[in-house]
Amino acid sequence: MKEKERTEREFMPLEHKLVPRHEIMDENDLKKILAEYNIEKEQMPKIRVSDPAALSIKAKVGDVVRITRDSPTAGRAIFYRLVIA
């Protein structure tokens, strides 16, 4: 599929100040997180592949996304989401 060109009017969700940072995790980091929490990948909270942030980072079904939010109480909060169809 050909990637469409970005226009000036196109909304880029990850560039908005209220949208936290989203990144696809690599396998080594994912294994550490799964071991730390003693869970399977399928037990993680989910995010749809059609979510605007997931689309922006080109996440595929089965990827795990790390979401980093600034928190007034914790400083920084990290969340993980499994990408589903």
N, C-alpha and C positions, 0 to 999 in steps of 0.2 A: 504494500500500500504506500502510495506516495505521500510524503509529509507535506501538509499545506503550509504556505507561507504565512508568517505572522503579520497582521495588519495593526495599525495604530489603535484601532477601536476594539481589538480583541482583548477579552478579559483574561489576565494571567493570575490565577488564584494565589500562587505562591509569592507573588510580588506584593500582595495586599498586607498591610501592617498587622491586621488581626488574624491572619492565617499562620499557624506555627510551621516550623521547618519540617519537611517530610523528606525522607531519604530511604532508598532501598538498602536493606542490610545484606552484607556478604555472608557466605556460609559459615565462616569461622566465628564471626560475632554472634550469629544466630545460634550456633551450637552452645556457646558460652551462656547465652541468655536462657536457653531451654534447660540447660543443666542447673543454672543458678536457681531457677524457679521450679525445677523438677516437674516440667510439663511437656506435653507433646505439642507440636506445631498447631495441630487442629484444635487445641484447647484455648488458643489465643483469641482475643477479641477480633472481630472481623471489620474489613472495609471493602466496599464494592469496587470492582475494577472500573466502574463507570463514575466513581467519585471524582469531582473536578481536580482535587489534589493528586489522586492516584494517576489520573490521565496526564497531568502536568509532568510527573516524573517518569512516565511510561512504565508504570508497574504492570506486571503480568500476574495472572492467576497463579497462586502458590508462593509469590514473593511475600516477604515480611517487610513492613514499612516501620521505620523508627520515626516517631513524632516527638519533637522537642519543643516544649512550650515554656515561656517565661512565666514564673509564678511569683506573686508578691510575697507569699509566705515561705515557699520552699526554694526560691531562687530559680531553679530550673526543674521541670518535671518531664520525665521521659515516658512515653507510651509506645506500645508495640501493637501492630495490627496485621493480621493475615489477609491477603488480598483474595477475594472470592469473586465468582462470576455474578 
